[in-house]
């Protein structure tokens, strides 16, 4: 009797270092030569590798998109602040120079 990964009760007992269980299973005729299906383990390992690779790539893309959006917001705010600064500076200069012109008359 093997599980989905091909492990038998004796393999599980050995994995958990349960010597009493290993001895009991051997006394009941368990075959220690039956091993797990390596192909299933390789397929599962490849699946997990692919899954986590795609997962981390999607996380990276999402992070880069968020960073791009944040940079665009910062650039937009900076441009608007600069335009506001220039507009205010021109208005202040007009008021200042207008006041000076009135004083010279």
DSSP file (Angstrom, degrees, kcal/mol; ACC not computed):
  #  RESIDUE AA STRUCTURE BP1 BP2  ACC     N-H-->O    O-->H-N    N-H-->O    O-->H-N    TCO  KAPPA ALPHA  PHI   PSI    X-CA   Y-CA   Z-CA
    1    1 A X              0   0    0      0, 0.0     8,-0.6     0, 0.0     2,-0.3   0.000 360.0 360.0 360.0 124.3    0.0    0.0    0.0
    2    2 A X  B     -A    8   0A   0      6,-0.2     6,-0.2     7,-0.1     2,-0.0  -0.917 360.0-130.7-124.9 150.8    1.5    3.4   -1.1
    3    3 A X    >   -     0   0    0      4,-2.3     3,-1.8    -2,-0.3    -1,-0.0  -0.154  49.0 -77.4 -85.7-170.5    0.2    6.9   -0.8
    4    4 A X  T 3  S+     0   0    0      1,-0.3    -1,-0.0     2,-0.1    33,-0.0   0.800 133.9  49.0 -61.2 -29.5    0.0    9.5   -3.6
    5    5 A X  T 3  S-     0   0    0      2,-0.1    32,-0.8    35,-0.1    -1,-0.3   0.436 121.1-106.4 -89.4   0.2    3.7   10.1   -3.4
    6    6 A X  S <  S+     0   0    0     -3,-1.8     2,-0.3     1,-0.3    -2,-0.1   0.528  70.8 145.7  89.4   5.8    4.5    6.4   -3.5
    7    7 A X        -     0   0    0     29,-0.1    -4,-2.3    30,-0.1    -1,-0.3  -0.593  34.8-151.6 -82.1 137.9    5.5    6.2    0.2
    8    8 A X  B  >  -A    2   0A   0     -2,-0.3     4,-2.3    26,-0.2     3,-0.3  -0.566  32.8-100.8 -97.9 166.6    4.7    3.0    2.1
    9    9 A X  H  > S+     0   0    0     -8,-0.6     4,-2.4     1,-0.2     5,-0.2   0.860 124.4  53.4 -56.2 -34.9    4.0    2.8    5.8
   10   10 A X  H  > S+     0   0    0      2,-0.2     4,-2.3     1,-0.2    -1,-0.2   0.869 106.9  51.1 -70.2 -34.2    7.5    1.6    6.4
   11   11 A X  H  > S+     0   0    0     -3,-0.3     4,-2.7     2,-0.2    -2,-0.2   0.921 111.4  48.1 -66.0 -42.7    9.0    4.6    4.6
   12   12 A X  H  X S+     0   0    0     -4,-2.3     4,-2.0     2,-0.2    -2,-0.2   0.908 111.5  50.0 -63.5 -41.2    6.8    6.9    6.7
   13   13 A X  H  <>S+     0   0    0     -4,-2.4     5,-2.9     1,-0.2    -1,-0.2   0.910 113.3  46.0 -63.5 -41.4    8.0    5.1    9.9
   14   14 A X  H ><5S+     0   0    0     -4,-2.3     3,-1.5     3,-0.2    -2,-0.2   0.894 109.1  55.5 -68.0 -38.8   11.6    5.4    8.8
   15   15 A X  H 3<5S+     0   0    0     -4,-2.7    -1,-0.2     1,-0.3    -2,-0.2   0.881 112.1  43.1 -60.0 -38.2   11.1    9.0    7.9
   16   16 A X  T 3<5S-     0   0    0     -4,-2.0    -1,-0.3    -5,-0.2    -2,-0.2   0.276 112.8-121.3 -92.7  11.2    9.8    9.7   11.4
   17   17 A X  T < 5 +     0   0    0     -3,-1.5     2,-1.2     1,-0.2    -3,-0.2   0.837  55.7 157.0  54.3  38.9   12.6    7.6   13.0
   18   18 A X     >< +     0   0    0     -5,-2.9     4,-2.2     1,-0.2    -1,-0.2  -0.748  15.2 178.0 -96.4  89.0   10.1    5.3   14.6
   19   19 A X  H  > S+     0   0    0     -2,-1.2     4,-2.8     1,-0.2     5,-0.2   0.876  77.0  55.1 -62.9 -40.0   12.2    2.1   15.1
   20   20 A X  H  > S+     0   0    0      1,-0.2     4,-2.4     2,-0.2    -1,-0.2   0.922 109.4  46.9 -60.5 -43.5    9.4    0.2   16.8
   21   21 A X  H  > S+     0   0    0      2,-0.2     4,-2.8     1,-0.2    -1,-0.2   0.900 111.6  51.3 -65.8 -40.2    7.0    0.8   13.9
   22   22 A X  H  X S+     0   0    0     -4,-2.2     4,-2.4     1,-0.2    -2,-0.2   0.942 112.1  46.5 -61.2 -47.1    9.7   -0.2   11.4
   23   23 A X  H  X S+     0   0    0     -4,-2.8     4,-2.3     2,-0.2    -2,-0.2   0.903 112.9  49.9 -62.5 -41.2   10.3   -3.4   13.3
   24   24 A X  H  X S+     0   0    0     -4,-2.4     4,-1.3    -5,-0.2    -2,-0.2   0.936 111.7  47.6 -62.6 -47.1    6.6   -4.2   13.6
   25   25 A X  H  <>S+     0   0    0     -4,-2.8     5,-2.8     1,-0.2    -2,-0.2   0.884 111.9  50.2 -64.4 -38.1    6.0   -3.6    9.9
   26   26 A X  H ><5S+     0   0    0     -4,-2.4     3,-1.4     1,-0.2    -1,-0.2   0.894 108.1  53.2 -65.0 -38.8    9.0   -5.8    8.9
   27   27 A X  H 3<5S+     0   0    0     -4,-2.3    -1,-0.2     1,-0.3    -2,-0.2   0.776 107.4  52.6 -67.4 -24.3    7.7   -8.5   11.2
   28   28 A X  T 3<5S-     0   0    0     -4,-1.3    -1,-0.3    -3,-0.2    -2,-0.2   0.362 129.6 -94.9 -92.2   4.8    4.3   -8.3    9.4
   29   29 A X  T < 5 +     0   0    0     -3,-1.4    -3,-0.2     1,-0.2    -2,-0.1   0.651  62.0 167.1  96.6  16.5    6.0   -8.7    6.0
   30   30 A X      < -     0   0    0     -5,-2.8     2,-0.8    -6,-0.1    -1,-0.2  -0.418  35.4-128.7 -64.1 138.4    6.5   -5.2    4.8
   31   31 A X    >   -     0   0    0      1,-0.1     3,-1.2    -2,-0.1   -21,-0.1  -0.805  17.7-167.6 -93.8 110.5    8.8   -4.9    1.9
   32   32 A X  T 3  S+     0   0    0     -2,-0.8    -1,-0.1     1,-0.2   -24,-0.1   0.605  81.1  70.9 -73.0  -9.0   11.5   -2.4    2.5
   33   33 A X  T 3  S+     0   0    0      2,-0.1     2,-0.5    -3,-0.0    -1,-0.2   0.634  72.0  98.8 -83.6 -13.3   12.6   -2.4   -1.1
   34   34 A X    <   -     0   0    0     -3,-1.2   -26,-0.2     1,-0.0     2,-0.2  -0.630  57.9-177.4 -75.4 122.1    9.5   -0.6   -2.3
   35   35 A X        -     0   0    0     -2,-0.5    -2,-0.1     1,-0.1     3,-0.0  -0.687  29.0 -82.3-117.7 172.3   10.4    3.0   -2.8
   36   36 A X        -     0   0    0     -2,-0.2     2,-1.0     1,-0.1   -30,-0.2  -0.222  48.2 -96.9 -72.3 163.0    8.5    6.1   -3.8
   37   37 A X    >>  -     0   0    0    -32,-0.8     4,-1.5     1,-0.2     3,-0.5  -0.713  33.3-165.3 -82.9 104.8    7.8    7.1   -7.3
   38   38 A X  H 3> S+     0   0    0     -2,-1.0     4,-2.6     1,-0.2     5,-0.2   0.822  84.1  62.9 -63.4 -31.8   10.5    9.5   -8.1
   39   39 A X  H 3> S+     0   0    0      1,-0.2     4,-2.6     2,-0.2    -1,-0.2   0.900 102.1  49.9 -62.0 -40.1    8.7   10.7  -11.2
   40   40 A X  H <> S+     0   0    0     -3,-0.5     4,-2.6     1,-0.2    -1,-0.2   0.921 111.6  48.5 -64.2 -42.6    5.8   12.0   -9.1
   41   41 A X  H  X S+     0   0    0     -4,-1.5     4,-2.6     2,-0.2    -2,-0.2   0.897 111.9  49.0 -65.1 -39.7    8.2   13.9   -6.8
   42   42 A X  H  X S+     0   0    0     -4,-2.6     4,-2.7     2,-0.2     5,-0.2   0.922 111.8  48.6 -66.2 -43.3   10.0   15.4   -9.8
   43   43 A X  H  X S+     0   0    0     -4,-2.6     4,-2.6     2,-0.2    -2,-0.2   0.921 113.1  47.6 -62.5 -43.5    6.8   16.5  -11.4
   44   44 A X  H  X S+     0   0    0     -4,-2.6     4,-2.8     2,-0.2    -2,-0.2   0.913 111.9  50.2 -64.2 -41.7    5.6   18.1   -8.1
   45   45 A X  H  X S+     0   0    0     -4,-2.6     4,-2.5     2,-0.2    -2,-0.2   0.917 112.6  46.8 -62.2 -42.7    9.0   19.8   -7.6
   46   46 A X  H  X S+     0   0    0     -4,-2.7     4,-2.7     2,-0.2    -2,-0.2   0.902 111.6  51.2 -66.0 -40.1    8.8   21.2  -11.2
   47   47 A X  H  X S+     0   0    0     -4,-2.6     4,-2.9    -5,-0.2    -2,-0.2   0.938 112.2  46.1 -61.1 -46.5    5.2   22.3  -10.6
   48   48 A X  H  X S+     0   0    0     -4,-2.8     4,-2.7     2,-0.2     5,-0.3   0.896 112.3  51.2 -64.5 -39.5    6.2   24.1   -7.4
   49   49 A X  H  X S+     0   0    0     -4,-2.5     4,-2.0    -5,-0.2    -1,-0.2   0.933 113.6  44.4 -61.9 -45.7    9.2   25.7   -9.0
   50   50 A X  H  X S+     0   0    0     -4,-2.7     4,-2.6     2,-0.2     5,-0.2   0.921 113.4  51.3 -64.0 -44.3    7.1   26.9  -11.9
   51   51 A X  H  X S+     0   0    0     -4,-2.9     4,-2.6     1,-0.2    -2,-0.2   0.943 114.0  42.0 -59.2 -50.2    4.3   28.1   -9.6
   52   52 A X  H  X S+     0   0    0     -4,-2.7     4,-2.6     2,-0.2    -1,-0.2   0.825 112.5  54.7 -72.0 -29.4    6.6   30.1   -7.3
   53   53 A X  H  X S+     0   0    0     -4,-2.0     4,-2.2    -5,-0.3    -1,-0.2   0.947 112.7  42.6 -64.6 -47.4    8.6   31.5  -10.3
   54   54 A X  H  X S+     0   0    0     -4,-2.6     4,-2.6     2,-0.2    -2,-0.2   0.912 114.1  52.9 -63.9 -42.0    5.4   32.8  -11.9
   55   55 A X  H  X S+     0   0    0     -4,-2.6     4,-2.2    -5,-0.2    -2,-0.2   0.937 112.2  43.4 -59.3 -48.7    4.2   34.1   -8.5
   56   56 A X  H  X S+     0   0    0     -4,-2.6     4,-2.3     2,-0.2    -1,-0.2   0.852 112.5  52.9 -70.0 -32.7    7.3   36.0   -7.8
   57   57 A X  H  X S+     0   0    0     -4,-2.2     4,-2.6     2,-0.2    -1,-0.2   0.913 109.9  48.4 -66.3 -40.8    7.5   37.4  -11.3
   58   58 A X  H  X S+     0   0    0     -4,-2.6     4,-2.6     2,-0.2    -2,-0.2   0.900 111.2  50.7 -64.2 -39.7    3.9   38.7  -11.0
   59   59 A X  H  X S+     0   0    0     -4,-2.2     4,-2.5    -5,-0.2    -2,-0.2   0.910 110.9  49.1 -62.4 -41.6    4.8   40.2   -7.6
   60   60 A X  H  X S+     0   0    0     -4,-2.3     4,-2.6     2,-0.2    -2,-0.2   0.917 111.6  48.3 -64.2 -43.8    7.8   41.9   -9.2
   61   61 A X  H  X S+     0   0    0     -4,-2.6     4,-2.5     2,-0.2    -2,-0.2   0.925 112.5  48.9 -62.5 -44.4    5.6   43.2  -12.1
   62   62 A X  H  X S+     0   0    0     -4,-2.6     4,-2.4     2,-0.2    -2,-0.2   0.917 111.4  49.7 -61.3 -43.4    3.0   44.5   -9.7
   63   63 A X  H  X S+     0   0    0     -4,-2.5     4,-2.5     1,-0.2    -2,-0.2   0.926 111.7  48.3 -60.7 -45.6    5.7   46.2   -7.6
   64   64 A X  H  X S+     0   0    0     -4,-2.6     4,-2.4     1,-0.2    -2,-0.2   0.886 111.1  50.5 -65.3 -38.2    7.2   47.9  -10.7
   65   65 A X  H  X S+     0   0    0     -4,-2.5     4,-2.4     2,-0.2    -1,-0.2   0.910 111.3  48.2 -65.0 -41.1    3.8   49.1  -11.8
   66   66 A X  H  X S+     0   0    0     -4,-2.4     4,-2.5     2,-0.2    -2,-0.2   0.903 111.6  49.9 -65.2 -40.2    3.1   50.5   -8.4
   67   67 A X  H  X S+     0   0    0     -4,-2.5     4,-2.5     2,-0.2    -2,-0.2   0.912 110.5  50.4 -63.5 -41.5    6.5   52.2   -8.4
   68   68 A X  H  X S+     0   0    0     -4,-2.4     4,-2.5     2,-0.2    -2,-0.2   0.923 110.8  49.1 -61.9 -44.1    5.9   53.7  -11.9
   69   69 A X  H  X S+     0   0    0     -4,-2.4     4,-2.2     1,-0.2    -2,-0.2   0.909 111.1  49.7 -62.3 -42.0    2.5   55.0  -10.7
   70   70 A X  H  X S+     0   0    0     -4,-2.5     4,-2.5     1,-0.2    -1,-0.2   0.907 110.8  49.7 -64.2 -40.5    4.0   56.6   -7.6
   71   71 A X  H  X S+     0   0    0     -4,-2.5     4,-2.8     1,-0.2    -2,-0.2   0.909 109.7  51.4 -64.6 -41.0    6.7   58.2   -9.8
   72   72 A X  H  X S+     0   0    0     -4,-2.5     4,-2.5     2,-0.2    -1,-0.2   0.902 110.6  48.7 -62.7 -40.5    4.1   59.6  -12.2
   73   73 A X  H  X S+     0   0    0     -4,-2.2     4,-2.7     2,-0.2     5,-0.2   0.927 112.1  48.5 -64.4 -44.6    2.1   61.0   -9.3
   74   74 A X  H  X S+     0   0    0     -4,-2.5     4,-2.6     2,-0.2    -2,-0.2   0.918 112.3  48.5 -62.8 -43.0    5.3   62.6   -7.8
   75   75 A X  H  X S+     0   0    0     -4,-2.8     4,-2.6     2,-0.2    -2,-0.2   0.921 112.5  48.8 -62.9 -44.0    6.2   64.1  -11.2
   76   76 A X  H  X S+     0   0    0     -4,-2.5     4,-2.4     2,-0.2    -2,-0.2   0.927 113.1  46.5 -62.4 -45.9    2.7   65.5  -11.7
   77   77 A X  H  X S+     0   0    0     -4,-2.7     4,-2.5     1,-0.2    -1,-0.2   0.913 112.6  50.7 -62.8 -42.1    2.7   67.1   -8.3
   78   78 A X  H  X S+     0   0    0     -4,-2.6     4,-2.3    -5,-0.2    -2,-0.2   0.915 110.4  49.0 -63.7 -42.7    6.1   68.5   -8.8
   79   79 A X  H  X S+     0   0    0     -4,-2.6     4,-2.6     2,-0.2    -1,-0.2   0.930 112.7  47.6 -61.5 -45.0    5.1   70.0  -12.1
   80   80 A X  H  X S+     0   0    0     -4,-2.4     4,-2.5     1,-0.2    -2,-0.2   0.887 111.6  50.0 -65.2 -38.1    2.0   71.6  -10.6
   81   81 A X  H  X S+     0   0    0     -4,-2.5     4,-2.6     2,-0.2    -1,-0.2   0.898 111.1  49.7 -66.2 -38.6    3.9   72.9   -7.7
   82   82 A X  H  X S+     0   0    0     -4,-2.3     4,-2.8     2,-0.2    -2,-0.2   0.928 111.6  47.6 -65.7 -44.3    6.5   74.5  -10.1
   83   83 A X  H  X S+     0   0    0     -4,-2.6     4,-2.7     1,-0.2    -2,-0.2   0.914 113.3  48.9 -62.0 -42.6    3.8   76.1  -12.2
   84   84 A X  H  X S+     0   0    0     -4,-2.5     4,-2.7     2,-0.2    -2,-0.2   0.908 111.5  49.9 -61.8 -41.9    2.1   77.4   -9.0
   85   85 A X  H  X S+     0   0    0     -4,-2.6     4,-2.7     2,-0.2    -2,-0.2   0.925 112.7  46.1 -63.1 -45.6    5.5   78.7   -7.8
   86   86 A X  H  X S+     0   0    0     -4,-2.8     4,-2.5     2,-0.2    -2,-0.2   0.919 113.4  49.4 -64.8 -42.9    6.2   80.5  -11.1
   87   87 A X  H  X S+     0   0    0     -4,-2.7     4,-2.1     1,-0.2    -2,-0.2   0.931 113.9  45.4 -61.8 -45.8    2.6   81.9  -11.3
   88   88 A X  H  X S+     0   0    0     -4,-2.7     4,-2.7     1,-0.2    -2,-0.2   0.898 111.5  52.8 -64.5 -40.1    2.9   83.2   -7.7
   89   89 A X  H  X S+     0   0    0     -4,-2.7     4,-2.6     1,-0.2    -2,-0.2   0.914 109.6  48.4 -63.2 -41.8    6.3   84.6   -8.3
   90   90 A X  H  X S+     0   0    0     -4,-2.5     4,-2.5     2,-0.2    -1,-0.2   0.910 112.1  49.4 -64.0 -40.9    5.1   86.5  -11.4
   91   91 A X  H  X S+     0   0    0     -4,-2.1     4,-2.3     2,-0.2    -2,-0.2   0.915 111.7  48.3 -64.9 -42.1    2.2   87.9   -9.4
   92   92 A X  H  X S+     0   0    0     -4,-2.7     4,-2.9     1,-0.2    -2,-0.2   0.916 111.9  49.5 -64.6 -42.7    4.4   89.0   -6.6
   93   93 A X  H  X S+     0   0    0     -4,-2.6     4,-3.5     2,-0.2     5,-0.3   0.902 109.9  51.3 -64.2 -39.3    6.8   90.6   -9.0
   94   94 A X  H  X S+     0   0    0     -4,-2.5     4,-2.4     2,-0.2    -2,-0.2   0.929 113.4  44.5 -61.4 -44.5    3.9   92.5  -10.7
   95   95 A X  H  X S+     0   0    0     -4,-2.3     4,-2.3     2,-0.2    -2,-0.2   0.927 116.7  46.5 -65.2 -43.8    2.7   93.7   -7.4
   96   96 A X  H  X S+     0   0    0     -4,-2.9     4,-2.3     2,-0.2    -2,-0.2   0.947 116.8  42.1 -65.1 -49.6    6.2   94.7   -6.3
   97   97 A X  H  X S+     0   0    0     -4,-3.5     4,-2.4     1,-0.2    -1,-0.2   0.857 113.3  53.7 -68.9 -33.2    7.2   96.4   -9.5
   98   98 A X  H  X S+     0   0    0     -4,-2.4     4,-1.9    -5,-0.3    -1,-0.2   0.910 109.2  49.0 -64.4 -41.1    3.8   98.1   -9.7
   99   99 A X  H  X S+     0   0    0     -4,-2.3     4,-1.7     2,-0.2    -2,-0.2   0.896 111.5  49.3 -65.0 -40.6    4.3   99.4   -6.2
  100  100 A X  H  X S+     0   0    0     -4,-2.3     4,-1.7     1,-0.2    -2,-0.2   0.898 108.8  52.3 -65.7 -38.9    7.8  100.7   -7.1
  101  101 A X  H  X S+     0   0    0     -4,-2.4     4,-1.2     1,-0.2    -1,-0.2   0.887 108.5  51.3 -63.8 -38.2    6.5  102.4  -10.3
  102  102 A X  H  < S+     0   0    0     -4,-1.9    -1,-0.2     1,-0.2    -2,-0.2   0.870 109.2  51.0 -66.6 -35.2    3.8  104.2   -8.2
  103  103 A X  H  < S+     0   0    0     -4,-1.7    -1,-0.2     1,-0.2    -2,-0.2   0.829 106.4  54.5 -71.5 -30.8    6.5  105.4   -5.8
  104  104 A X  H  <        0   0    0     -4,-1.7    -1,-0.2     1,-0.3    -2,-0.2   0.793 360.0 360.0 -74.8 -27.4    8.7  106.8   -8.6
  105  105 A X     <        0   0    0     -4,-1.2    -1,-0.3    -5,-0.2    -2,-0.2   0.540 360.0 360.0 -68.6 360.0    5.9  108.9  -10.0
